[in-house]
Amino acid sequence: MSWRTVVISSSAKLDYHMGYMVVRKDEEIKIHISEISILIIESTAVSLTAALLSELTKKKIKVIFCDEKRNPSSELVPYYGAHDTSEKIRRQMAWTSDVKSIIWTEIVREKILKQAKHLDEWNLAEAEAILLSGYTGQIELADATNREGHAAKVYFNALFGKDFTRTEENSINAALNYGYGIILSAFNREIVSNGYITQIGLFHDNMFNQFNLASDLMEPFRPLVDYMVLQMTLVEFERIQKMELVNLM
């Protein structure tokens, strides 16, 4: 069973030999493919062979590529994840609007509940936690009144201060986005390995988003990232903090 999250953070050549991923730097390191769950290519100075990429895909290992700022930017997604992929995709495409609305409603409810519990965990903003819990009883089908959006504003202001916004460029948002990107990739891996496709979602349906379904399913798990980021003293968001978030998996 795979369990390792492997991060390649500096110049290296990666190739495949007899069941192992071989990392060639100043010294040669071998890691058996069966042990790897997620491979993060953090540096743009890393080169990989096609043979290695092929084996990683066969073993359903999630490969995440980072940009020049070392932020997750893309990932390797196999075409086929299960023997009955074609049948599952047909069923996925036939999901009705009613079914998708019902499931999305429950996802939003669970997300807000987890946000309220997270505030309770830190004994933070008791009034805000009670307000969030109250929102869960106000959610309409498909969250027509956008309780999710209202809850997010209350939640993040309680965690990081009244002046905090998710659009601002700062270390907190950089850490949150990095952590969310890792969770998104993990969900993409599970979706594909179970024979479904990531593009067709429940609520998310952006034509430019390749990962609509993972964007839906990951929502209740975001507070796991929030919890870790709140523990950090984020004067800056560098490699040490990134490795803490990688360990979330």
C-alpha positions in Angstrom: 0.0 0.0 0.0 1.4 3.4 -1.0 2.0 5.9 1.9 4.9 8.2 1.0 4.5 11.8 -0.2 7.8 12.5 -2.0 8.8 16.1 -2.7 11.6 17.0 -5.2 12.6 20.5 -4.4 15.8 21.1 -6.3 17.5 20.2 -9.6 17.4 16.5 -10.3 16.8 13.9 -12.9 14.1 11.3 -12.3 13.8 8.0 -14.1 12.5 4.5 -13.8 14.4 1.2 -13.2 13.0 -2.2 -12.3 10.2 -1.0 -10.0 12.0 2.0 -8.5 11.9 5.7 -9.1 15.6 6.7 -9.3 16.4 10.2 -8.2 19.8 11.4 -9.6 21.3 14.4 -7.8 24.7 14.5 -6.1 23.9 11.0 -5.0 21.5 8.4 -6.4 18.4 7.6 -4.4 16.0 4.8 -5.2 12.3 4.7 -4.0 10.1 1.8 -4.8 7.1 2.9 -6.8 4.7 0.9 -4.6 5.6 3.1 -1.6 4.7 6.4 -3.3 1.3 7.9 -2.9 1.9 11.5 -4.1 4.9 12.9 -6.0 5.3 16.7 -5.8 7.7 18.2 -8.4 8.4 21.5 -6.6 11.3 22.8 -8.8 11.1 23.6 -12.5 14.8 22.4 -12.7 13.6 18.7 -12.4 13.5 16.5 -15.5 11.5 13.2 -15.7 11.6 10.4 -18.2 8.6 9.3 -20.2 9.1 5.7 -18.8 8.8 7.0 -15.2 5.7 9.1 -16.0 4.1 6.0 -17.6 4.7 3.8 -14.6 3.5 6.5 -12.2 0.3 6.7 -14.2 -0.2 2.9 -14.2 0.1 2.8 -10.4 -2.3 5.7 -10.1 0.3 7.8 -8.3 -0.7 11.5 -8.1 2.0 13.7 -9.6 1.8 17.5 -8.9 3.9 20.0 -10.8 4.7 23.4 -9.3 5.5 26.6 -11.1 8.5 28.9 -10.8 7.1 30.2 -7.5 6.9 26.7 -6.2 3.1 26.7 -6.1 1.0 23.8 -7.4 0.1 24.6 -11.0 -0.9 21.3 -12.7 -1.0 17.5 -12.2 -0.8 14.3 -14.1 -4.2 12.7 -14.6 -4.6 9.3 -16.3 -7.3 8.8 -18.9 -8.6 5.6 -17.3 -8.7 4.7 -13.7 -10.9 1.5 -13.5 -11.9 -1.4 -15.6 -15.5 -0.1 -15.9 -14.6 3.6 -16.5 -16.8 3.9 -19.6 -19.9 2.7 -17.7 -19.2 5.0 -14.7 -18.7 8.0 -17.0 -22.1 7.3 -18.7 -23.8 7.2 -15.3 -21.9 10.4 -14.2 -23.1 12.2 -17.3 -26.7 11.1 -16.6 -26.8 12.6 -13.1 -30.0 14.7 -12.8 -30.1 18.3 -11.7 -32.2 17.2 -8.7 -29.7 14.7 -7.5 -26.8 17.1 -7.9 -28.7 19.8 -6.1 -29.5 17.5 -3.1 -25.9 16.3 -2.8 -24.5 19.8 -3.1 -26.9 21.0 -0.3 -25.4 18.3 2.0 -21.9 19.2 1.0 -22.5 22.8 1.9 -24.1 21.8 5.2 -21.2 19.6 6.2 -18.7 22.3 5.2 -20.3 24.9 7.4 -20.6 22.4 10.3 -16.9 21.7 10.0 -16.1 25.4 10.0 -18.2 25.9 13.2 -16.5 23.0 14.9 -13.1 24.4 13.9 -13.9 27.7 15.6 -15.0 25.7 18.7 -11.7 23.8 18.6 -9.8 27.1 19.2 -12.4 28.5 21.6 -12.6 31.3 19.1 -15.6 33.6 18.5 -18.3 31.7 20.2 -21.0 34.0 18.8 -19.7 33.4 15.3 -19.6 29.6 15.8 -23.2 29.7 16.9 -24.1 31.8 13.9 -22.5 29.3 11.6 -24.3 26.4 13.2 -27.5 28.4 12.7 -26.8 28.7 9.0 -27.0 25.0 8.6 -30.7 25.1 9.4 -31.3 27.8 6.8 -29.7 26.1 3.8 -32.2 25.7 0.9 -31.9 23.3 -1.9 -28.7 23.8 -3.9 -27.9 26.6 -1.3 -30.1 29.0 -3.2 -29.6 31.7 -0.6 -25.8 31.3 -0.6 -25.4 30.4 3.1 -21.9 29.1 2.1 -20.8 32.5 1.1 -22.2 34.2 4.2 -20.6 31.5 6.4 -17.2 32.0 4.7 -17.1 35.7 5.5 -18.0 35.1 9.2 -15.6 32.2 9.5 -12.5 33.7 8.0 -13.0 37.0 9.8 -13.2 35.0 13.1 -10.0 33.1 12.2 -7.8 35.8 10.8 -9.4 39.2 11.7 -12.0 41.5 10.4 -9.7 43.0 7.8 -8.9 39.6 6.2 -10.1 38.8 2.7 -9.4 35.7 0.6 -8.4 37.9 -2.4 -5.5 39.7 -0.7 -1.9 38.6 -1.6 -0.3 37.6 1.7 1.3 34.7 3.4 -1.9 33.4 4.9 -3.7 33.2 1.6 -0.6 31.7 -0.1 -0.6 28.9 2.6 -4.3 28.3 2.3 -4.1 28.1 -1.5 -1.2 25.7 -1.3 -2.9 23.4 1.1 -6.2 23.5 -0.8 -4.3 22.6 -4.0 -2.8 19.5 -2.3 -6.3 18.4 -1.1 -7.7 19.0 -4.6 -5.1 16.8 -6.1 -5.8 14.0 -3.6 -9.5 14.1 -4.5 -8.7 14.1 -8.3 -6.6 11.0 -7.7 -9.5 9.2 -6.0 -12.1 10.3 -8.6 -10.0 9.0 -11.5 -8.9 5.8 -9.7 -12.6 5.0 -9.2 -13.4 5.4 -12.8 -15.0 8.8 -13.0 -13.9 12.0 -14.7 -13.0 15.2 -12.8 -14.5 17.7 -15.3 -18.2 16.9 -14.6 -19.2 18.3 -11.2 -22.2 18.7 -9.0 -22.2 22.5 -8.4 -18.9 23.6 -10.0 -19.3 23.6 -13.8 -16.7 26.1 -15.0 -15.7 25.2 -18.6 -12.1 26.2 -17.8 -11.9 24.1 -14.6 -10.6 20.6 -15.3 -11.4 19.6 -11.7 -15.0 20.5 -11.1 -16.0 17.3 -9.3 -13.0 17.4 -7.0 -13.7 21.1 -6.3 -17.2 20.0 -5.1 -16.1 17.0 -3.0 -13.2 18.7 -1.2 -15.2 21.5 0.3 -15.9 19.9 3.8 -12.1 19.2 4.1 -10.9 22.7 3.7 -11.0 23.4 7.5 -8.2 20.8 7.8 -5.9 23.2 5.9 -7.3 26.2 7.8 -6.4 24.4 11.1 -2.8 23.9 10.1 -2.4 27.4 8.7 -3.7 28.9 11.9 -1.0 27.1 13.9 1.7 28.6 11.8 3.4 31.9 12.5 3.3 33.1 8.9 5.7 36.0 8.6 6.5 34.4 5.3 5.4 31.2 3.4 8.5 29.3 2.4 9.7 25.7 2.1 9.4 24.8 5.8 5.8 25.8 5.9 5.0 24.1 2.7 6.4 20.8 4.0 4.1 21.1 7.1 1.1 21.3 4.7 2.4 18.4 2.6 2.3 16.3 5.8 -1.4 17.0 6.0 -1.8 14.0 3.7 
